[in-house]
Amino acid sequence: MTRRASILSLLFTASLMLPGAANAQSVLKNHDTYQPIDISAERLEMKQKEGRAIFKGAVSVKQGQMTLNADALTVFYQTENGVENPSISRLDAEGNVKLASESETLTGEWGVYDVDRRLITLGGNVTFRQGDNMLGGDRLEFDLVTGLAKLDGKASEDGRVRGQFSVPDQKEKKDGQK
């Protein structure tokens, strides 16, 4: 782990410990990837021989408490002999990608939901918002099992990850300690 990555992990963990953020623990941690995936869009193109379905136009994906929106989505699936229900292994989202839950919002230009590995990756001008806290970078990996988020800086700029964390008002802190 690089020094920058370890500092990011420390800051992100610290942001979750700030007053008011204690209730902001990600609901995506331990997200059940075996829940049904509901997809809606303006258009669908099936490529059964290739095991792909391409959804276009105001795409919305819902799975439990997680919602993914994008301009386009490619679903990779496998169908076993004699089985009618395909097994989805991966979702590739493009354009205005937004992943939201009750506790956070992640945005980027593209995204990959690896259902088998229970890993979500977003790229291209990524923001991660949780309450009043915000992180920004170029590429984010979010592990749905552990809740660990890894964010890489933007290569085109100074290569740094940016974060903005809310700090409790000292008066509220003093009043709460009485």
Residue pairs with C-beta under 8 A, 6 or more apart in sequence:
1 9
4 153
4 160
4 161
5 150
5 152
8 135
8 150
8 151
8 161
8 163
9 148
9 150
11 163
11 165
12 135
12 149
12 151
12 163
14 165
15 21
15 130
15 133
15 163
15 165
16 22
16 24
16 25
16 130
18 133
18 165
18 166
18 167
18 168
19 168
19 172
19 173
19 176
20 131
20 132
20 166
20 168
21 130
21 131
21 133
21 166
24 103
24 104
24 130
24 131
24 133
25 103
25 147
26 101
26 103
26 104
26 130
26 147
27 65
27 101
27 102
27 103
28 65
28 66
28 101
28 103
28 104
28 120
28 142
28 144
28 147
29 144
29 145
29 146
29 147
30 144
30 145
30 147
31 63
31 64
31 65
31 66
31 118
31 144
32 64
33 63
33 115
33 118
33 144
35 63
35 64
36 63
37 61
37 62
37 63
37 88
37 91
37 115
38 61
38 62
38 63
39 55
39 59
39 60
39 61
39 73
39 75
40 59
40 60
41 55
41 56
41 57
41 58
41 59
41 60
41 73
42 56
42 57
42 58
43 55
43 56
43 57
44 53
44 54
44 55
44 56
45 53
45 54
45 56
46 52
46 53
47 53
47 54
48 79
51 76
51 77
51 78
51 79
51 86
52 74
52 75
52 76
52 77
53 74
53 75
53 77
54 72
54 73
54 74
54 75
55 72
55 73
55 74
55 75
56 71
56 72
56 73
57 71
57 72
58 69
58 71
59 68
59 69
59 70
59 71
59 72
59 73
59 93
60 67
60 68
60 69
61 67
61 68
61 69
61 70
61 73
61 91
61 93
61 113
62 68
65 101
65 102
66 99
66 100
66 101
67 99
67 100
67 101
68 91
68 93
68 97
68 98
68 99
68 100
68 111
68 113
69 96
69 97
69 98
69 100
70 93
70 94
70 95
70 96
70 97
70 98
70 111
71 94
71 95
71 96
72 93
72 94
72 95
73 91
73 92
73 93
73 94
74 91
74 92
74 94
75 88
75 90
75 91
76 88
76 89
76 90
76 91
76 92
77 86
77 87
77 88
77 89
78 86
78 87
78 89
79 86
79 87
80 87
88 115
89 114
89 115
89 116
90 112
90 113
90 114
90 115
90 116
91 111
91 112
91 113
91 115
92 110
92 111
92 112
93 110
93 111
93 112
93 113
94 109
94 110
95 109
95 110
96 107
96 109
97 107
97 108
97 109
97 110
97 111
97 122
98 105
98 106
98 107
99 105
99 106
99 107
99 111
99 120
99 122
100 106
103 130
103 131
104 128
104 129
104 130
105 127
105 128
105 129
106 120
106 122
106 126
106 127
106 128
106 129
106 140
106 142
107 122
107 125
107 126
107 127
108 122
108 123
108 124
108 125
108 126
108 127
108 140
109 123
109 124
109 125
110 122
110 123
110 124
111 120
111 121
111 122
111 123
112 120
112 121
113 119
113 120
114 120
114 121
118 143
118 144
118 145
119 141
119 142
119 143
119 144
120 141
120 142
120 144
121 139
121 140
121 141
121 142
122 139
122 140
122 142
123 138
123 139
123 140
124 138
125 136
125 138
125 154
126 136
126 137
126 138
126 139
126 140
126 151
127 134
127 135
127 136
128 134
128 135
128 136
128 140
128 149
128 151
131 166
132 165
132 166
133 163
133 164
133 165
133 166
134 163
134 164
135 149
135 151
135 161
135 162
135 163
135 164
136 161
136 162
136 163
137 151
137 152
137 153
137 154
137 161
137 162
138 152
138 153
138 154
138 155
138 156
139 151
139 152
140 149
140 150
140 151
140 152
141 149
141 150
142 148
142 149
143 149
151 161
152 161
153 159
153 160
153 161
154 160
